[in-house]
Amino acid sequence: MKVDDIQEKIHHLKDQLNYWENHLKDVQKSCRHDYQDESFYKKCLRCQKIEAIYY
């Protein structure tokens, strides 16, 4: 593979990653959270969103 091909592939993968990260945020934003508490964080059983309880 040539350097240009590798850079193009990296750019394409970054675009895909940004798309999926934004999609995940949208899903988690619209979720009616059902949290399960742990000792230092709580995790939604539906969308897997994690929120810290203690810092």
C-alpha positions as CSV (number, residue, x, y, z in Angstrom):
1,M,0.0,0.0,0.0
2,K,1.1,3.5,-0.7
3,V,1.1,6.3,1.8
4,D,-1.7,8.1,0.1
5,D,-3.9,5.0,0.3
6,I,-3.2,4.5,4.0
7,Q,-4.0,8.2,4.7
8,E,-7.2,7.9,2.8
9,K,-8.2,4.8,4.7
10,I,-7.4,6.5,8.1
11,H,-9.5,9.5,7.1
12,H,-12.4,7.2,6.1
13,L,-12.2,5.3,9.4
14,K,-12.1,8.5,11.4
15,D,-15.2,9.6,9.6
16,Q,-16.9,6.3,10.4
17,L,-15.9,6.6,14.1
18,N,-17.3,10.1,14.3
19,Y,-20.6,9.0,12.8
20,W,-20.9,6.1,15.3
21,E,-19.9,8.2,18.3
22,N,-22.5,10.8,17.4
23,H,-25.1,8.1,16.8
24,L,-24.3,6.6,20.3
25,K,-24.8,10.1,21.9
26,D,-28.1,10.5,20.2
27,V,-29.3,7.1,21.3
28,Q,-28.1,7.7,24.9
29,K,-29.7,11.2,24.9
30,S,-33.1,9.9,23.9
31,C,-33.0,6.9,26.3
32,R,-35.3,6.7,29.4
33,H,-32.4,5.6,31.6
34,D,-32.8,2.7,34.0
35,Y,-29.7,3.0,36.1
36,Q,-28.0,0.3,38.1
37,D,-25.8,1.8,40.9
38,E,-22.3,0.6,41.5
39,S,-20.0,2.0,44.2
40,F,-18.4,4.8,42.1
41,Y,-20.7,5.1,39.1
42,K,-24.1,4.3,37.8
43,K,-24.8,2.5,34.5
44,C,-28.0,2.5,32.4
45,L,-29.2,-1.0,31.7
46,R,-30.7,0.0,28.4
47,C,-28.1,2.2,26.6
48,Q,-25.0,1.4,28.7
49,K,-24.4,5.1,29.5
50,I,-22.2,5.5,32.6
51,E,-22.3,8.5,35.0
52,A,-19.8,9.0,37.8
53,I,-21.2,9.2,41.3
54,Y,-17.9,10.1,43.0
55,Y,-15.0,12.0,41.6
